[in-house]
Amino acid sequence: MEYNQARDRLASIEKLLGALLTKLAARSQVPIEGMVVIGDGLNTVGMTAEATKQYQKILDRAEADPKLGDNAKRAVTRVRSQLAGLLRRDGKFDEALRIIDQLIKDNPNALEPLMEKGRILNDWSEQTPERFNDAVAHWVMLRTRLQAQKNRPPEYYDVMYNVAACLVREADKSEDKGIVADRAKKAEQVLKSSLVFSPKLNGPETVERYKALLRKAITLQGRSPDKEGHKSP
């Protein structure tokens, strides 16, 4: 009962907040930084369509006003990444990729846009298998880039997971036993090497994801994960 009351109360608060944010979004005399706060708020309460419109409004305004301050420019950069993520979740992969590619061009050393591009290609390839090789190539490129760094960022382990996930997916969909065994074995090696050299990875959630995918990679090779000590999370 208390849980249901708390849930209903939260839903009521989000509805009120959404209505307030919608009114604020309709105002014209709001600094770009304030527009970003409104867009983020709409996104947080689940009003993704309204958030998408708000983010696009910010980008249109920034394009019309080239004399933006540094704070506004940084805000616009983040908005592009947020908008690409929303478009990806809405299945508008062409638009999402166009925005993220421009963001990468403008910020070639920024890691988050590169991570988002990988997520776009992953989701796109689920609907359009022809995009699968693009996803694989992107994650392998990121792995190579991050492996060369002395101090690897936390995202490195997400990149390694995606490399392994692509290999497992290829094995899972193939009818060629040789390909199944090869890709599953490579995925197992990627996952195990990361777990051996950094058992905690970048957090417990990532560790559990690794272990679940490792079980699948081992199973695809016709072995029992349980017998090898890889029990279910």
Rosetta blueprint (number, residue, H / E / L):
1 M L
2 E H
3 Y H
4 N H
5 Q H
6 A H
7 R H
8 D H
9 R H
10 L H
11 A H
12 S H
13 I H
14 E H
15 K H
16 L H
17 L H
18 G H
19 A H
20 L H
21 L H
22 T H
23 K H
24 L H
25 A H
26 A L
27 R L
28 S L
29 Q L
30 V L
31 P L
32 I H
33 E H
34 G H
35 M H
36 V H
37 V H
38 I H
39 G H
40 D H
41 G H
42 L H
43 N H
44 T H
45 V L
46 G L
47 M L
48 T H
49 A H
50 E H
51 A H
52 T H
53 K H
54 Q H
55 Y H
56 Q H
57 K H
58 I H
59 L H
60 D H
61 R H
62 A H
63 E H
64 A H
65 D L
66 P L
67 K L
68 L L
69 G L
70 D H
71 N H
72 A H
73 K H
74 R H
75 A H
76 V H
77 T H
78 R H
79 V H
80 R H
81 S H
82 Q H
83 L H
84 A H
85 G H
86 L H
87 L H
88 R H
89 R H
90 D L
91 G L
92 K L
93 F H
94 D H
95 E H
96 A H
97 L H
98 R H
99 I H
100 I H
101 D H
102 Q H
103 L H
104 I H
105 K H
106 D H
107 N L
108 P L
109 N L
110 A L
111 L H
112 E H
113 P H
114 L H
115 M H
116 E H
117 K H
118 G H
119 R H
120 I H
121 L H
122 N H
123 D H
124 W H
125 S H
126 E H
127 Q H
128 T L
129 P H
130 E H
131 R H
132 F H
133 N H
134 D H
135 A H
136 V H
137 A H
138 H H
139 W H
140 V H
141 M H
142 L H
143 R H
144 T H
145 R H
146 L H
147 Q H
148 A L
149 Q L
150 K L
151 N L
152 R L
153 P L
154 P L
155 E H
156 Y H
157 Y H
158 D H
159 V H
160 M H
161 Y H
162 N H
163 V H
164 A H
165 A H
166 C H
167 L H
168 V H
169 R H
170 E H
171 A H
172 D H
173 K H
174 S L
175 E L
176 D L
177 K H
178 G H
179 I H
180 V H
181 A H
182 D H
183 R H
184 A H
185 K H
186 K H
187 A H
188 E H
189 Q H
190 V H
191 L H
192 K H
193 S H
194 S H
195 L H
196 V H
197 F H
198 S L
199 P L
200 K L
201 L L
202 N L
203 G L
204 P H
205 E H
206 T H
207 V H
208 E H
209 R H
210 Y H
211 K H
212 A H
213 L H
214 L H
215 R H
216 K H
217 A H
218 I H
219 T H
220 L H
221 Q L
222 G L
223 R L
224 S L
225 P L
226 D L
227 K L
228 E L
229 G L
230 H L
231 K L
232 S L
233 P L
